[in-house]
Amino acid sequence: MSEAPALEAGRLLFAAPCRFFHAAQRASDLPARRAAEIAFAGRSNVGKSSLLNALTEQKALARTSKQPGRTQQLNFFELGPDAGGRRLVLVDMPGYGFARVSAGLLQQWSALIRSYLRGRAVLARVLVLIDARQGPKPNDRELFELLDAAALSWQVVLTKCDALTPAALARRQAELAAEIARHPAGHPEIHATSAETGAGIPELRATLAGLATIG
């Protein structure tokens, strides 16, 4: 699909209704398959909730907070169907790299995340969100390795790109592209986004629309 039709497909899909329908705190709580799933993963406060809200143009679809560890479960949102019958399930995952949670809760979240990523056949892609100002951290690189081992397609989405100059952003993308090229499950395209300005949001919608379930 060429660029203009792909952008329009993304716009139409993300203009369709999107609603929260399930929360899972344990692997046994995961819902039955509805459609292809896109997981949003990243460090705490990287902007997962803000990106979800920007994609769907709903200010409060996913709650945002300055407190690390606010998302304490896998939250599932059903998007669509649109006029073409396409639908997706968007999955907001607990942030990692947080410091203000108990060891027991951290262990529970880690087990849930690993179980979901390794055993969810309907999971089409994992979006690994990285703060453009900071670049990848050790936790991010651990996730890269986990996703490679699980043979799960993953793709980097840079957030908060409005905070960088174009030259600095280009350097960050080049550095990341070289790193991703060393990972067998890493998708080569990097999406640079800003939930604040809307930059990169239409292009990301287009990519995700290409992964949607039809019917």
Stockholm file with secondary structure:
# STOCKHOLM 1.0

chainA/1-215         MSEAPALEAGRLLFAAPCRFFHAAQRASDLPARRAAEIAFAGRSNVGKSSLLNALTEQKALARTSKQPGRTQQLNFFELGPDAGGRRLVLVDMPGYGFARVSAGLLQQWSALIRSYLRGRAVLARVLVLIDARQGPKPNDRELFELLDAAALSWQVVLTKCDALTPAALARRQAELAAEIARHPAGHPEIHATSAETGAGIPELRATLAGLATIG
#=GR chainA/1-215 SS CCHHHHHHHHHHHHHSCEEEEEEESSGGGCCCCCSCEEEEEEBTTSSHHHHHHHHHTCTTSSCCCSSTTCCCSEEEEEECCCTTCEEEEEEECCCBSCCSSCHHHHHHHHHHHHHHHHHCTTEEEEEEEEETTTCCCHHHHHHHHHHHHTTCCEEEEEECGGGSCHHHHHHHHHHHHHHHTTCTTBCSCCEECCTTTCTTHHHHHHHHHTTCEEC
#=GC SS_cons         CCHHHHHHHHHHHHHSCEEEEEEESSGGGCCCCCSCEEEEEEBTTSSHHHHHHHHHTCTTSSCCCSSTTCCCSEEEEEECCCTTCEEEEEEECCCBSCCSSCHHHHHHHHHHHHHHHHHCTTEEEEEEEEETTTCCCHHHHHHHHHHHHTTCCEEEEEECGGGSCHHHHHHHHHHHHHHHTTCTTBCSCCEECCTTTCTTHHHHHHHHHTTCEEC
//
